[in-house]
Amino acid sequence: MNYPQPLIELIENLQQLPGVGPKTAERMALYVITKLDEQDVLKMSKALIGSKQNLMYCETCGNISETPKCSICRDETRDKTIFCVVQEAKDILAFERMGMFRGQYHVLGGVLSPMDGVGPEDLRIIELLERIKEMPDAQEVIVATNPNMEGEATAQYIQSVLVNTGIRISRIAHGLPVGGDIDYADEATIMKALEGRREF
Amino acid sequence: MNYPQPLIELIENLQQLPGVGPKTAERMALYVITKLDEQDVLKMSKALIGSKQNLMYCETCGNISETPKCSICRDETRDKTIFCVVQEAKDILAFERMGMFRGQYHVLGGVLSPMDGVGPEDLRIIELLERIKEMPDAQEVIVATNPNMEGEATAQYIQSVLVNTGIRISRIAHGLPVGGDIDYADEATIMKALEGRREF
């Protein structure tokens, strides 16, 4: 005896989710079948396909949006002179939660990674250059890629592309996380924290 | 800025899955939106609702089935004199994988758990009693609930219900798992392994 076909199909399909292998998918599928109401499963099913059909990428910044232009790009009260370049759309939410940045965003859609075959043409770097050229008031680009090897290489590359635009290009600071312990920090972080020290 | 509504709905709905909290649901939802093809998401969506609409519990044994009577209960070549009582339908698959048991199953749908408000009337114990009464050839009931407190209490209860039927009632053996290390085993397991020792 094997599982019935609809159960096998559900197990296989759930494995598309990140971090879900065969065992987890099996546990999830059995839970769906034995514990959840049909109404709730219908809702989940609709939410899945609805998220694909009703969401798109903002044509300007690349943010996830319900409309061709996202709510940040449409917001006339936001500063049009400063751009924060992030790897992924979800990084925008992290900045927005913090709430102090009132400028524009630009989503790269990844980082340079020769190992994974990701080159500059796979990222939205040309679009960034064009956006800035079209903005005579543009003053600064903050590169907020992740503080790891790929993120640094990508930041360097963006700097090299934008250097002739005359715009100010900055990189978010590296250092000890707020609330962190020095004795738990790795050496690279401590080195960056030392390098980036500022006078009182 | 918050996430757009379809994304929020997906994050909320994915949290219905076991082991998926807000952070995991967010990661999964963003993955669905940014990395998966619409076709694949449509398939997953259909598999979810299809699993609810096309599966049922076998009216005889309680196994998950595509038909009112499951493939095991329909199989005329299987032994009708011996019954294996399991907690959940998924336990049947574990026995079937092992492949040496050719009798019938009976799914309880849980175990006695006064803390969670699960009493005998919530389990398929009456159904078991009736099944056995209708089977004049029935010879043995093997109680294969899990080897923990609730499983033992449930096994004891089933024994007390069936004792007057004159049928043989057995409990699966406890002991060291095959391939296990004695020095990793807990004391309760070692005690059970000692109690259950057999002569060569």
Interface residues (C-beta under 8 A of the other chain):
Chain A: M1 N2 Y3 P4 Q5 P6 L7 E9 L10 E12 N13 L14 Q16 L17 P18 G19 T24 E26 R27 M28 A29 L30 Y31 V32 I33 T34 L36 E38 D40 V41 L42 K43 M44 S45 K46 A47 L48 I49 G50 S51 K52 Q53 N54 L55 I64 S65 E66 S71 I72 E88 A89 K90 I92 L93 E96
Chain B: M1 N2 Y3 P4 Q5 P6 L7 E9 L10 E12 N13 L14 Q16 L17 P18 G19 T24 E26 R27 M28 A29 L30 Y31 V32 I33 T34 L36 E38 D40 V41 L42 K43 M44 S45 K46 A47 L48 I49 G50 S51 K52 Q53 N54 L55 I64 S65 E66 S71 I72 E88 A89 K90 I92 L93 E96
